[in-house]
């Protein structure tokens, strides 16, 4: 099986490539070649099969067709600019998050007799307030950000291209992935990770929203597992409803901080500084807080049960705390 990972240099892309190189895809033919594509560098990976690394801009003319010309069996499309950047730069957001995806879908359609499996990472940003207590699978999408709008349009396109038989596609509405390793990025949701990751590294972190803010989270470990499980699935079980909201954990910022206190202690929590940011608060106010992802749960997708579990997964996967 030839696998193409688009956005392979990002956090989830790196973790997915390592997972595929180590374990392959359960119940599927062995991976025989993996192609990584991104506009940022991808780290070295050890694999028993060839790993190609390509760089470029998926929205550039001809680039998508060049990638698809080798007719990969599985395409995992992770590439996007994050929410805050998409809101700040309207043109860039639509070019990277939507036009590039359209280019990719059209390149697939242009290959006669070709029907790859196609996994797309969408977002809970496709939903907009007001919300019920827990958003069910049949809740309508009315995004309140450009990023959410771009993701919602891509979901519809993937469903339609699947219905027409051009590909076998699925969109995963990811929770906010937390705790993200690395450095802070431009995502409006970045503070959810920052207030855990930075203090665990002995660094101060800024909290721009009230402690009462509630959100939907899953760890990078769980998110990588969602992608692998989707790659292993028979997507026909989805029928024409080709989008699933992934499981997660609903908790408040206060509950995040208390979990950090239980796991790492008061001195670590003391590194969090409260600095309200009206722009971030306005964006976050329109985000969903809780879900009832019954379809995904019925298909066996699982996330963490507590935020302590999310912090522990980060510590195990990304760092070692000093002995107390």
Secondary structure, 3 states (H helix, E strand, C coil): CEEEEECCCCHHHHHHHHHHHHHCCCCCCCCCEEEEEECCCCCCCCCCCEEEEEECCCCCCCHHHHHHCCCCCEEEECCCCCHHHHHHCHHHHHHHHHHHHHHHHHHHHCCCCCCCEEEEEEEHHHCCCCCCCCEECCCCCCCCCHHHHHHHHHHHHHHHHHHCCCCEEEEEEECEECCCCCCCCCCCCHHHHHHHHHHHCCCCEEECCCCCCEEEEECHHHHHHHHHHHHHCCHHHHCCCCEEECCCEEEEHHHHHHHHHHHHCHHHHCCEEECCCHHHHHHHHCCCCCEECHHHHHCCCCCCCCHHHHHHHHHHHHCCCCCC
